[in-house]
Amino acid sequence: MCYYSGNSGAQWAILGRSIDSVEGFELATGKFFAVDYQRPAYFSSGDGHLWTPVDFEQFNATVSHSKFHRKIVIPQLHRDDIRKLDIRMGNWRGKKNSF
């Protein structure tokens, strides 16, 4: 299960009960890709709130592409080590559409 925070970690909420792991981000489409290991099932999301199922072939092709930005497990790295990585850090916020 994955969690997210919208207030710098003061409070945390479940990202989605079906999301076991966010695998990374595809810059070309602006989508996050995630997996549910128990089913298995694969998802994409443009906003981090609404997750759409994708088939394994699309998921695998996307996460295997050289331009796919893979997740980095932050708790295993010290802040100084994170700064040495070739990554762009910053804040992102999903936009929840009202229906």
Helices and strands as residue ranges (DSSP letters): E 3-4, E 13-14, E 21-26, E 31-36, E 41-45, E 52-54, H 56-64, E 68-70, G 74-76, H 79-84
